[in-house]
Amino acid sequence: MKESKVVIIGGGATGVGILRDLSMRGISALLLEQGDLAHGTSSRFHGLLHSGARYAVKDPGSAAECIDENLILKQIAPHCISDTGGWFVQTRDDSPEYVEQWTKACANAHIPISEISPSEACRKEPLMSKDVLRVFEVPDATVDGFKIVWANAKSAKRYGGQFKTYHQAKRLIMENNRVVGVSTKNLLTGEEFMVSCDIVVNASGAWASHVTGSIGIPLDVICDKGTLLAFNQRLFQRVINRLRPSGDGDIFVPHETITILGTTSEFVDSPEENDPQEEEVNKLLEIGRHVLPGIMKNRVIRAFSGIRPLHREDHDVPGVNKEEGRNVSRSFALIDHELQDGIQGLISIVGGKFTTYRLMAEKVSDRVAEKLGSMTPCRTATEDLLPVIPEHLHKKAAQLLPYAPVEKMLERLQEDAESVLTEIQRDPRKGQMLCECEMVSAAEVEKAASDEDTHHLADIRRKTRLGMGTCQGAFCTYRALPLLWDKKEKYDALQDELRNFLNQRWKGIRPVLWGQQLRETELTRAIYASILQVREN
């Protein structure tokens, strides 16, 4: 049996945010995640750091939360954020009355906006429709979900926090109306054991109702599927939103060298229903052309879907209108099950947005600290997420690597940067870019593969962005595979690993198979199916 003061279930942004917050307060905490960190909703979204303007009219509470957290995260985690700025553009199909509503709502939520002329906007963003009527600038930005989750996890670890990936919380353990532990299964070894604790925090997102359901407590979590498209180039330099009530296909978000268009909204029955469909792709492209008229001239490299875990207490009440997911508040609910259900030692956090993960973690940690009698205040709003990288490492990296990957590698590796650079210095061949699309060196992939919490190629992808660029893993995957050799005892296991990784990549490629993407996919199939004799499942 293992012990910890607090057990956190769920390794997304909110879960690792809670782990960091509690650890900084000196409260021992263990996080359990059934997959890898950030493998769910926290990496399957458009990567927008909201200014709050998107919710100003419909959900002013969420809007106010977003603008506050936007400013905090830009201060404490600049290495995870690209401060692109954003525009809200009114097209000929968008209501002038809504524009007036929106400007007033932004002012009420203290979201700064400024209007620029359509001619100036088209000069700065030449691919944007020339038919836009009005353009407003807002402090939107983009955020790397993988990077910020791992930065929180590493920060928590520096303060004594622990996390275990591929550990599934099978059920909660109850004694006298109190949760006293979690029955856990190591999905890699099959080992089952119990972790005893004083408090369990249920931060499992779309799986939250499964956790409470293990002790018969209902929790209404709506699974709202959203599908997005990734283009192979940076079409816009800033976030571009349609100035209308939130709807499908109304936002373009630039990331590094790609652009993401999203999203759709559809209720589904399970968090596992996250396969993108061809009809969703076609719908996004049709709507997206109102902002990007030449949308069909651009190459879509993949489609992907995530599940928004929304919370609304009246969702299953007879006679209540089952509104679409966009009409459910994006605010969050902190549920103390002692107050709601008479069950001590259990707290659930549901709803919310990636932008507000830190605030959600703070509210949960405040409640946990209060229950444990801790008076230590939260410091996550003021303490930098990433330690300052010494100047000598910047100079060393600049000497050993091409210019482009230097900062990205240092930010991803953080305290491990020095050992990786020393390895490149010892063997310059390891400084070669194993993944040219995302500029990831062989040494960095080797380091990620050697981590004790790395078990699959997909784990390396989430740490380094391997296989996430234009080629979608066509060339870097087989180069990375030998680095897992020591962790896979048999050749058959490596074949399975390669097949599983490629199937995950191809899952997002299948709905966008036309034009250049189809031709490149056939090249990928030739490499793996013909030369390497890998067959699809």
Backbone torsions as a table, in degrees:
resi	resn	phi	psi	omega
1	MET	NA	137.7	176.7
2	LYS	-104.6	159.1	-178.2
3	GLU	-132.3	147.1	174.1
4	SER	-160.7	147.1	176.8
5	LYS	-59.0	-44.2	-177.0
6	VAL	-131.2	136.5	170.5
7	VAL	-113.0	127.5	178.0
8	ILE	-106.8	128.0	178.0
9	ILE	-104.6	115.2	179.3
10	GLY	122.1	120.1	-176.3
11	GLY	-108.9	36.7	171.3
12	GLY	-88.7	-166.0	-176.4
13	ALA	-60.0	-43.2	-178.4
14	THR	-66.9	-44.1	180.0
15	GLY	-60.6	-47.7	179.9
16	VAL	-72.0	-27.9	174.2
17	GLY	-63.6	-40.6	176.9
18	ILE	-66.6	-42.6	178.5
19	LEU	-58.1	-44.3	179.2
20	ARG	-65.4	-45.8	-177.1
21	ASP	-61.3	-49.9	-179.9
22	LEU	-62.7	-40.9	-178.9
23	SER	-64.3	-38.8	177.8
24	MET	-65.9	-23.9	177.5
25	ARG	-88.1	-0.6	-179.9
26	GLY	81.7	17.3	178.5
27	ILE	-97.5	122.0	-177.2
28	SER	-67.3	130.4	-176.4
29	ALA	-143.0	143.6	177.1
30	LEU	-126.1	128.1	178.3
31	LEU	-103.1	133.3	176.8
32	LEU	-113.1	129.8	179.5
33	GLU	-133.0	130.1	-175.7
34	GLN	-75.1	-15.0	174.2
35	GLY	-124.4	-141.7	173.3
36	ASP	-93.5	160.6	176.5
37	LEU	-59.7	138.3	176.2
38	ALA	63.9	25.8	-179.9
39	HIS	-85.8	-7.8	-177.9
40	GLY	-105.6	-131.1	-173.6
41	THR	-58.8	-33.0	-175.6
42	SER	-67.1	-10.2	174.5
43	SER	-121.4	-1.6	-177.3
44	ARG	-112.0	57.2	177.5
45	PHE	-143.2	-180.0	-172.9
46	HIS	-79.1	-5.0	177.0
47	GLY	75.4	26.0	179.6
48	LEU	-88.6	128.9	167.7
49	LEU	-91.9	102.5	-170.6
50	HIS	-65.3	139.9	167.9
51	SER	-84.0	-14.8	-174.7
52	GLY	98.5	-13.5	-176.1
53	ALA	-62.9	-28.9	-179.1
54	ARG	-64.9	-25.9	-176.1
55	TYR	-111.3	5.1	-170.6
56	ALA	-57.8	-39.5	-177.1
57	VAL	-81.6	-51.3	-171.7
58	LYS	-81.3	-33.0	-171.3
59	ASP	-141.7	69.8	-173.7
60	PRO	-60.1	-28.9	177.5
61	GLY	-63.9	-46.3	177.1
62	SER	-65.2	-36.4	179.3
63	ALA	-60.6	-45.0	-179.7
64	ALA	-65.2	-40.1	176.8
65	GLU	-61.4	-42.9	-176.2
66	CYS	-64.7	-45.6	-177.0
67	ILE	-66.3	-37.0	177.3
68	ASP	-63.8	-46.9	-177.8
69	GLU	-72.0	-31.6	175.1
70	ASN	-54.6	-48.4	-177.7
71	LEU	-69.0	-37.3	179.2
72	ILE	-66.6	-47.5	-176.9
73	LEU	-66.2	-33.3	176.7
74	LYS	-64.1	-27.1	179.2
75	GLN	-83.5	-43.7	-172.4
76	ILE	-92.3	-17.0	-176.6
77	ALA	-138.2	50.8	-177.1
78	PRO	-63.1	-25.6	-179.6
79	HIS	-70.6	-17.4	179.5
80	CYS	-97.1	-3.8	-169.4
81	ILE	-127.7	139.6	171.2
82	SER	-109.7	114.0	-173.7
83	ASP	-82.5	70.3	-174.1
84	THR	-72.2	-27.8	-166.4
85	GLY	78.0	167.9	-179.5
86	GLY	-145.6	158.5	175.4
87	TRP	-122.1	145.9	165.1
88	PHE	-111.4	121.7	-173.9
89	VAL	-116.8	133.8	176.3
90	GLN	-94.0	120.0	175.3
91	THR	-94.4	176.7	-179.2
92	ARG	-66.1	-17.6	-179.4
93	ASP	-92.2	-0.4	-175.7
94	ASP	-102.7	142.0	-171.8
95	SER	-72.9	127.3	175.4
96	PRO	-63.3	-32.8	179.0
97	GLU	-62.3	-37.3	179.6
98	TYR	-67.5	-35.2	179.4
99	VAL	-58.1	-43.8	-179.7
100	GLU	-66.7	-41.5	175.6
101	GLN	-57.4	-44.4	-174.6
102	TRP	-65.9	-44.7	-178.7
103	THR	-62.8	-38.8	178.0
104	LYS	-67.8	-41.0	-179.0
105	ALA	-65.6	-38.6	177.0
106	CYS	-63.2	-40.9	178.4
107	ALA	-63.3	-41.6	179.5
108	ASN	-64.3	-32.4	-179.5
109	ALA	-90.6	4.0	179.9
110	HIS	61.4	37.6	175.3
111	ILE	-96.5	115.8	-177.8
112	PRO	-69.9	129.3	175.0
113	ILE	-132.2	151.7	175.5
114	SER	-144.5	138.4	-177.7
115	GLU	-90.8	138.7	174.5
116	ILE	-123.5	158.2	-176.2
117	SER	-73.9	146.7	176.9
118	PRO	-56.6	-35.3	-179.2
119	SER	-66.3	-41.2	177.2
120	GLU	-66.3	-39.9	179.6
121	ALA	-61.8	-43.8	-179.3
122	CYS	-69.0	-27.7	175.7
123	ARG	-69.4	-38.9	-179.2
124	LYS	-78.4	-31.0	179.1
125	GLU	-126.5	80.7	-171.6
126	PRO	-65.1	-19.0	179.7
127	LEU	-84.3	-11.5	-178.6
128	MET	-72.6	151.2	-179.8
129	SER	-55.1	136.4	177.7
130	LYS	-79.8	-2.9	-176.9
131	ASP	-94.7	5.4	179.8
132	VAL	-65.6	143.8	-175.2
133	LEU	-96.8	-40.5	179.9
134	ARG	-142.3	149.2	-178.8
135	VAL	-136.2	130.7	178.9
136	PHE	-124.2	135.2	179.7
137	GLU	-93.7	136.7	179.5
138	VAL	-134.5	162.4	-177.9
139	PRO	-84.2	42.7	171.5
140	ASP	-63.8	160.7	174.7
141	ALA	-152.3	178.1	175.6
142	THR	-117.4	150.5	-176.6
143	VAL	-134.2	140.8	177.4
144	ASP	-90.3	106.1	-176.5
145	GLY	-60.5	-43.6	179.4
146	PHE	-59.9	-47.9	-173.4
147	LYS	-64.7	-42.2	-176.1
148	ILE	-73.3	-33.1	176.5
149	VAL	-65.9	-46.7	-179.6
150	TRP	-68.9	-32.3	176.5
151	ALA	-64.2	-40.2	176.4
152	ASN	-65.0	-42.0	-179.0
153	ALA	-63.5	-43.4	-180.0
154	LYS	-68.1	-37.5	176.9
155	SER	-64.0	-43.8	178.4
156	ALA	-60.1	-40.7	-179.3
157	LYS	-63.1	-36.2	178.3
158	ARG	-64.3	-25.8	178.8
159	TYR	-96.6	8.0	176.9
160	GLY	100.0	-0.8	177.7
161	GLY	-69.3	151.6	179.9
162	GLN	-124.9	147.2	173.2
163	PHE	-140.8	145.4	178.6
164	LYS	-126.6	117.0	176.5
165	THR	-88.8	160.9	-176.6
166	TYR	55.7	35.2	174.3
167	HIS	-121.5	113.9	-175.6
168	GLN	-95.3	131.1	173.0
169	ALA	-79.2	104.8	-175.6
170	LYS	-74.4	-44.5	179.7
171	ARG	-163.8	157.8	174.9
172	LEU	-84.4	146.8	179.3
173	ILE	-102.6	127.3	-176.1
174	MET	-115.0	143.1	169.5
175	GLU	-142.4	119.3	176.5
176	ASN	52.1	52.5	177.8
177	ASN	60.6	29.7	177.2
178	ARG	-135.8	133.3	173.9
179	VAL	-77.5	123.9	-175.8
180	VAL	-118.7	-0.7	179.8
181	GLY	176.1	-178.5	-178.6
182	VAL	-132.6	127.4	172.3
183	SER	-81.3	123.2	-168.0
184	THR	-125.6	145.9	176.6
185	LYS	-125.4	127.9	172.1
186	ASN	-77.1	109.7	-174.6
187	LEU	-71.8	-12.8	178.8
188	LEU	-88.0	-34.3	-176.9
189	THR	-110.3	-17.2	-176.0
190	GLY	85.1	-3.8	-178.9
191	GLU	-66.3	136.6	176.0
192	GLU	-116.3	138.4	179.7
193	PHE	-155.5	170.8	180.0
194	MET	-113.0	140.1	171.8
195	VAL	-110.0	116.9	178.0
196	SER	-87.1	148.8	-176.4
197	CYS	-161.5	170.0	174.4
198	ASP	-89.9	-33.3	-177.7
199	ILE	-141.2	138.1	171.0
200	VAL	-109.2	130.9	174.0
201	VAL	-107.0	119.1	179.7
202	ASN	-91.9	98.0	180.0
203	ALA	-119.8	40.7	-171.5
204	SER	-92.4	13.7	172.2
205	GLY	61.5	-124.0	-177.5
206	ALA	-64.6	-14.9	178.9
207	TRP	-96.1	4.6	-172.5
208	ALA	-58.7	-38.7	-179.2
209	SER	-69.2	-26.8	176.8
210	HIS	-67.3	-37.6	-179.0
211	VAL	-66.4	-52.3	-179.4
212	THR	-69.3	-28.5	179.2
213	GLY	-64.4	-21.6	179.8
214	SER	-66.5	-17.2	175.2
215	ILE	-120.5	20.2	172.7
216	GLY	78.9	17.7	178.8
217	ILE	-100.0	118.8	177.9
218	PRO	-73.9	143.6	176.6
219	LEU	-143.4	117.5	-173.8
220	ASP	-82.9	102.2	175.3
221	VAL	-119.0	120.2	179.8
222	ILE	-88.5	126.9	176.0
223	CYS	-89.7	107.4	-177.2
224	ASP	-109.9	107.9	-177.1
225	LYS	-80.0	132.5	175.3
226	GLY	-126.3	128.1	-179.9
227	THR	-105.9	143.7	-177.2
228	LEU	-135.3	159.6	177.3
229	LEU	-119.1	141.7	176.1
230	ALA	-112.8	123.2	176.4
231	PHE	-94.0	155.9	-171.4
232	ASN	-84.5	8.7	177.7
233	GLN	-149.5	165.5	-179.9
234	ARG	-84.5	98.2	-175.2
235	LEU	-77.5	-32.3	179.2
236	PHE	-128.7	154.0	179.3
237	GLN	-91.7	-12.6	-179.1
238	ARG	-138.5	167.0	177.1
239	VAL	-69.1	131.5	179.3
240	ILE	-117.6	118.1	178.9
241	ASN	-112.1	144.8	167.5
242	ARG	-73.2	136.5	178.9
243	LEU	-89.2	81.9	-179.1
244	ARG	-161.2	170.4	174.2
245	PRO	-55.9	142.4	-175.5
246	SER	-52.0	132.1	180.0
247	GLY	-151.0	-175.9	-179.7
248	ASP	-67.2	145.0	169.6
249	GLY	59.2	34.0	-174.0
250	ASP	-112.7	19.4	179.3
251	ILE	-147.7	133.3	173.1
252	PHE	-111.8	128.9	-176.7
253	VAL	-125.1	115.9	179.1
254	PRO	-80.9	136.5	176.9
255	HIS	-135.7	117.0	177.6
256	GLU	49.7	-113.7	-177.1
257	THR	-102.5	7.3	-179.4
258	ILE	-122.7	175.0	175.5
259	THR	-134.5	138.9	178.7
260	ILE	-111.5	132.8	175.4
261	LEU	-111.8	129.5	178.9
262	GLY	-153.9	-177.3	-20.2
263	THR	-128.4	174.4	171.1
264	THR	-98.5	175.7	177.1
265	SER	-146.8	121.7	-178.4
266	GLU	-153.3	128.8	175.8
267	PHE	-69.4	135.7	174.7
268	VAL	-128.6	165.8	-173.7
269	ASP	-86.1	-19.7	-172.8
270	SER	-144.3	148.7	175.4
271	PRO	-62.3	-16.7	-178.3
272	GLU	-84.8	-7.2	179.8
273	GLU	-85.1	71.2	-174.8
274	ASN	-125.0	29.5	176.0
275	ASP	-85.8	126.8	176.2
276	PRO	-69.7	144.9	-177.6
277	GLN	-114.1	153.2	-177.1
278	GLU	-61.3	-37.6	-179.2
279	GLU	-66.8	-31.5	176.5
280	GLU	-68.2	-39.4	177.0
281	VAL	-60.1	-49.0	-178.5
282	ASN	-61.7	-38.8	179.8
283	LYS	-64.2	-44.4	179.4
284	LEU	-62.9	-42.2	-179.7
285	LEU	-65.4	-39.3	-179.0
286	GLU	-65.6	-42.5	-179.4
287	ILE	-74.5	-37.3	-176.9
288	GLY	-63.5	-23.9	-177.3
289	ARG	-66.5	-18.1	178.7
290	HIS	-67.3	-26.3	175.8
291	VAL	-101.2	-36.0	-179.6
292	LEU	-120.3	88.0	-174.4
293	PRO	-58.0	-33.5	-178.8
294	GLY	-91.4	31.0	-172.2
295	ILE	-60.1	-35.7	-176.7
296	MET	-74.7	-10.9	176.9
297	LYS	-82.2	-10.6	-175.8
298	ASN	-102.4	148.4	-173.9
299	ARG	-87.7	125.9	173.2
300	VAL	-92.6	123.2	-176.8
301	ILE	-94.3	-20.8	175.1
302	ARG	-169.1	160.5	168.8
303	ALA	-115.8	148.3	176.6
304	PHE	-149.4	157.8	-176.8
305	SER	-132.0	146.6	173.6
306	GLY	-129.2	163.9	179.4
307	ILE	-110.6	116.5	175.3
308	ARG	-80.2	121.9	176.5
309	PRO	-87.6	97.7	-176.8
310	LEU	-98.5	153.1	-178.6
311	HIS	-126.0	125.3	172.0
312	ARG	-149.3	120.9	-170.8
313	GLU	-66.6	-25.2	-176.3
314	ASP	-94.4	12.1	-172.3
315	HIS	-60.4	-37.7	-176.9
316	ASP	-106.0	16.9	178.7
317	VAL	-80.9	127.1	179.9
318	PRO	-56.6	137.8	177.4
319	GLY	87.7	-10.0	179.3
320	VAL	-86.2	132.9	-179.5
321	ASN	-61.5	125.7	179.1
322	LYS	-84.4	81.9	-178.2
323	GLU	-67.3	156.3	175.6
324	GLU	-66.0	161.7	-173.6
325	GLY	-56.7	-28.6	-177.9
326	ARG	-65.7	-22.8	-177.3
327	ASN	-91.8	-0.7	174.7
328	VAL	-88.3	135.0	-176.4
329	SER	-55.1	142.4	176.5
330	ARG	-91.8	7.3	174.4
331	SER	-74.5	174.5	-176.3
332	PHE	-116.5	161.9	178.3
333	ALA	-124.7	124.8	173.8
334	LEU	-97.9	118.2	-174.5
335	ILE	-112.5	112.8	174.0
336	ASP	-91.1	107.4	-173.2
337	HIS	-71.8	-12.0	172.5
338	GLU	-68.7	-39.9	180.0
339	LEU	-79.5	-35.9	-174.5
340	GLN	-87.8	-38.6	-171.6
341	ASP	-124.6	-0.9	-178.6
342	GLY	75.1	17.4	179.8
343	ILE	-107.7	115.6	-179.3
344	GLN	-80.4	157.0	172.7
345	GLY	77.9	17.4	-179.7
346	LEU	-138.4	127.7	176.9
347	ILE	-129.0	134.6	175.1
348	SER	-116.2	143.7	173.9
349	ILE	-124.6	120.7	-175.0
350	VAL	-133.8	159.2	-179.5
351	GLY	78.9	-156.0	178.6
352	GLY	82.4	-173.9	-178.7
353	LYS	-136.8	163.2	177.3
354	PHE	-57.5	-41.1	-178.1
355	THR	-57.2	-30.9	-175.9
356	THR	-101.8	17.0	-175.8
357	TYR	-58.9	-40.3	-176.0
358	ARG	-66.5	-41.7	177.8
359	LEU	-63.3	-43.7	177.7
360	MET	-59.2	-44.1	179.4
361	ALA	-62.9	-38.9	179.6
362	GLU	-63.8	-44.7	-178.4
363	LYS	-64.6	-41.9	178.0
364	VAL	-64.2	-46.1	-177.1
365	SER	-65.6	-35.4	174.4
366	ASP	-58.9	-45.0	-178.6
367	ARG	-66.8	-42.6	178.6
368	VAL	-62.7	-45.9	-179.3
369	ALA	-60.4	-40.7	178.8
370	GLU	-61.3	-43.7	-179.1
371	LYS	-67.2	-30.9	-178.8
372	LEU	-91.6	-1.1	178.7
373	GLY	77.9	21.0	179.0
374	SER	-89.8	134.3	-179.8
375	MET	-103.0	1.8	-177.5
376	THR	-69.0	124.7	-177.5
377	PRO	-79.0	165.1	176.7
378	CYS	-71.1	139.4	177.7
379	ARG	-123.6	5.3	-172.4
380	THR	-69.3	-17.7	-180.0
381	ALA	-81.6	-11.9	-175.6
382	THR	-122.6	-19.6	-177.8
383	GLU	-94.4	127.4	-178.9
384	ASP	-56.7	141.4	-179.8
385	LEU	-73.2	-32.2	-176.8
386	LEU	-114.5	128.6	175.6
387	PRO	-61.6	152.5	178.7
388	VAL	-64.3	129.2	179.0
389	ILE	-82.3	122.9	-177.4
390	PRO	-57.8	146.5	-177.6
391	GLU	-61.6	-32.9	-177.9
392	HIS	-65.7	-27.0	176.9
393	LEU	-73.0	-36.4	175.5
394	HIS	-60.2	-45.0	-178.7
395	LYS	-66.3	-41.2	-179.3
396	LYS	-65.1	-43.3	179.3
397	ALA	-64.2	-39.3	179.8
398	ALA	-64.3	-30.4	178.9
399	GLN	-76.9	-29.7	-172.1
400	LEU	-99.8	-21.3	-172.9
401	LEU	-124.6	159.3	170.9
402	PRO	-60.4	160.9	-174.2
403	TYR	-60.1	-46.1	-170.0
404	ALA	-58.3	-44.9	-173.9
405	PRO	-84.6	-3.4	-170.9
406	VAL	-58.5	-58.8	-175.9
407	GLU	-65.7	-39.5	-178.8
408	LYS	-61.9	-42.8	-178.9
409	MET	-66.2	-43.3	-179.4
410	LEU	-62.8	-39.9	-179.8
411	GLU	-68.6	-38.5	179.7
412	ARG	-70.2	-41.6	-173.2
413	LEU	-82.5	-31.5	-178.6
414	GLN	53.4	-119.4	-173.8
415	GLU	-69.4	-12.2	177.8
416	ASP	-88.1	-2.3	-174.5
417	ALA	-61.2	-41.9	-175.3
418	GLU	-62.6	-42.8	-179.2
419	SER	-66.4	-36.5	178.7
420	VAL	-68.5	-42.5	178.2
421	LEU	-64.7	-36.6	176.9
422	THR	-63.8	-38.1	178.8
423	GLU	-66.3	-39.5	177.5
424	ILE	-66.6	-38.9	178.3
425	GLN	-63.0	-37.7	179.4
426	ARG	-71.6	-38.8	-179.0
427	ASP	-134.7	92.4	-175.5
428	PRO	-55.8	-22.9	179.2
429	ARG	-62.1	-26.4	-179.6
430	LYS	-76.8	-5.9	174.4
431	GLY	-85.6	-6.2	177.9
432	GLN	-67.5	148.5	-178.5
433	MET	-78.6	106.6	177.6
434	LEU	-70.3	-36.1	174.7
435	CYS	-116.4	102.3	-177.9
436	GLU	-70.6	-32.1	-177.7
437	CYS	-61.0	-46.7	-176.4
438	GLU	-104.5	4.6	176.7
439	MET	57.2	59.9	179.3
440	VAL	-114.2	122.9	-177.0
441	SER	-78.5	159.8	177.1
442	ALA	-60.6	-37.6	-179.2
443	ALA	-64.7	-38.3	180.0
444	GLU	-68.4	-41.1	177.9
445	VAL	-64.9	-39.7	178.6
446	GLU	-61.7	-41.3	178.8
447	LYS	-65.3	-45.0	179.6
448	ALA	-62.0	-39.3	180.0
449	ALA	-65.6	-29.8	-177.6
450	SER	-83.0	-11.9	179.9
451	ASP	-61.3	143.8	-178.6
452	GLU	-66.1	-22.5	179.2
453	ASP	-96.5	12.7	174.4
454	THR	-100.5	123.1	-178.0
455	HIS	-128.7	-17.5	-175.4
456	HIS	-138.9	161.5	174.7
457	LEU	-59.2	-34.7	179.4
458	ALA	-64.1	-30.7	176.9
459	ASP	-65.9	-40.2	176.7
460	ILE	-63.8	-40.2	179.4
461	ARG	-58.7	-45.4	-177.0
462	ARG	-68.8	-25.3	179.0
463	LYS	-86.3	-29.5	-171.3
464	THR	-121.9	-13.6	-173.4
465	ARG	75.8	15.8	174.8
466	LEU	-54.8	127.4	175.8
467	GLY	81.9	6.7	-177.1
468	MET	-99.2	1.2	-178.1
469	GLY	-89.0	-161.1	-173.0
470	THR	-58.8	-37.5	-177.1
471	CYS	-80.4	-8.5	177.5
472	GLN	52.6	40.7	174.1
473	GLY	89.2	4.3	-175.5
474	ALA	-59.5	-40.6	-173.6
475	PHE	-107.0	-32.0	-175.7
476	CYS	-81.6	-23.2	-174.0
477	THR	-63.8	-50.6	-178.1
478	TYR	-69.7	-23.3	176.1
479	ARG	-71.8	-34.0	-177.5
480	ALA	-80.9	-26.2	-173.3
481	LEU	-53.5	-44.1	-178.6
482	PRO	-60.0	-22.6	-178.8
483	LEU	-71.7	-14.8	175.3
484	LEU	-94.5	3.0	-172.2
485	TRP	-55.9	-42.9	-177.5
486	ASP	-66.5	-23.3	-178.0
487	LYS	-92.1	-11.9	179.4
488	LYS	-117.7	113.3	-170.7
489	GLU	-71.3	-28.5	-174.8
490	LYS	-120.8	152.6	177.9
491	TYR	-60.8	-36.7	179.5
492	ASP	-60.7	-35.9	179.1
493	ALA	-65.4	-37.5	177.2
494	LEU	-67.2	-38.7	176.6
495	GLN	-61.4	-43.7	178.1
496	ASP	-62.5	-41.1	-180.0
497	GLU	-60.6	-46.2	180.0
498	LEU	-63.7	-43.7	-178.6
499	ARG	-63.6	-44.0	-179.0
500	ASN	-64.2	-40.5	-179.6
501	PHE	-64.7	-45.9	-178.3
502	LEU	-66.9	-37.6	178.6
503	ASN	-63.2	-35.1	176.1
504	GLN	-66.7	-39.4	176.5
505	ARG	-66.0	-45.9	-175.6
506	TRP	-71.3	-22.7	176.1
507	LYS	-56.9	-38.1	179.4
508	GLY	-87.1	-15.2	-178.2
509	ILE	-87.2	-33.6	-174.7
510	ARG	-53.8	-40.6	-178.5
511	PRO	-73.4	-5.9	-176.1
512	VAL	-123.8	32.5	-176.0
513	LEU	-84.4	88.5	170.7
514	TRP	-154.1	162.8	175.3
515	GLY	56.1	-138.2	-176.1
516	GLN	-63.0	-33.5	179.4
517	GLN	-64.9	-37.9	176.9
518	LEU	-64.6	-42.1	-179.6
519	ARG	-64.2	-42.5	-179.8
520	GLU	-69.6	-33.9	177.8
521	THR	-64.6	-37.4	176.8
522	GLU	-65.0	-35.2	174.6
523	LEU	-63.9	-44.0	178.7
524	THR	-61.1	-44.1	178.5
525	ARG	-62.5	-36.2	178.9
526	ALA	-65.2	-40.3	-179.9
527	ILE	-64.0	-49.7	-171.3
528	TYR	-88.5	-41.5	-177.1
529	ALA	-78.6	-34.2	-176.3
530	SER	-94.3	-61.0	-175.1
531	ILE	-69.6	-46.4	-175.6
532	LEU	-96.2	-0.8	174.6
533	GLN	57.6	41.0	177.0
534	VAL	-97.6	128.3	-179.7
535	ARG	-109.3	145.3	177.1
536	GLU	-68.4	151.5	175.5
537	ASN	-71.7	NA	NA
